[in-house]
Amino acid sequence: MQKDNILEVNNLVKYFPIKSGIMQRTIGQVRAVDDVSFEIKRGETFGLVGESGCGKTTIGRTIIRLTEPTSGEAIVDGTNMFKMKKGKLRLARPKVQMIFQDPYSSLDPRLPVGEIIGEAVREHKIVPKEQYRDYILKIMKDCGLRPYYIDRYPHEFSGGQRQRICIARALALNPDLIIADEPVSALDVSIQAQIINLMKDLQEKRGLTYLFISHDLSVVEHISNTVGVMYLGSLVEMAPTKEIFRKPMHPYTKALLSAVPIPNPDVKMNRTILEGDIPSPANPPAGCKFHTRCPQCMEICKTQAPVFKDYGNSHKVACHLFDQN
C-alpha cells in the first residue's frame, strides 16, 4: 500500500444469493459489486457516481463491513478490514465512519441529539467523562448546530439540520475516512450547497478523506478530486475530476454528463438518450455490460469484456473503442 493512500480497494466482489423453494436453495447470484478496484489519497475526495442500482452504496457498506464481502480487499491505513476479527474491527471502526442517505431513518427517534452524537464517543472512550459534554457541544458547533439542540429530538429538525446531526455523529469519533452515501440527495438545492460547503470546510480543518457516493454529477464535480463511474457493478471509467469532465472517454460517462443541466438558456444541450433498461445484475450481459444500451456498440463488445486500462493522466477506462493491448 502506498503511504499517501488511506484506502485501497482491490478486486472487491459482493454477490447476494437468490434463494427459492421451501428448502431455500441458492439458484443464482445478484452481482451487486463485480471486481472493483480503486484507491483514495489521504485528505482527498473520491466521487463514486452511477445510476441507481449500480452498486455504489453496496461498496460503501461493504468497506466498513455492514455487509460482508464475497471476496477482495479493503485496506484502510495499511490494515485489511476484511481480515479483522470482531474485537479488532470494533477498535478500528471509529477511524472509518459513514453518513447515510436518509438523515431521518438513520437517527434513533427515541434519543436526544446529544446522546445520538455522544453514544459512540462514550462507548469508545474518546474523551474523559468530565470533558464529555463540552466535547459534544464543540462538535455540534463545528457542524453548525446550536448548543440548545443538545436535548432536542430528531423529529424537531429539518432535513438539513438532521444531516448536520449525522455529520456530527460521524465526526465525533475523530475518523480518518468518511463514507458519505448520497448525503445531500434528500435535501433541497439550497440546503445541499450548505452541507457540501460544511463538508469541505471540515475536510480542510481536520484533514478528512471522503468516499463521496452520489448520482448528481454537478455535486461530485464540486467536491471531488477523483471520480469513478460505475455501471452494473463495475467501474467503467476513473480519472481526476477536471480530466473526466473535460474529456470523458466512455459512452456511458458521456451520456451521464450530457444530462447535467447547464444554467445558460442560450446554450443548446446535446443530450445522449440511452435506450432500453438497465440489465438485471442477476443476469448481466456477456462481453461489455453496457453494450445493450451503447450507441457505439461493436460486435466485439457483445462477446468480450474490455480491459480497465490507464490511457495517461491517470485516466482509466474499460471500452473497446480504445486500444486494449
Disulfide bonds with the S-S distance in Angstrom:
none
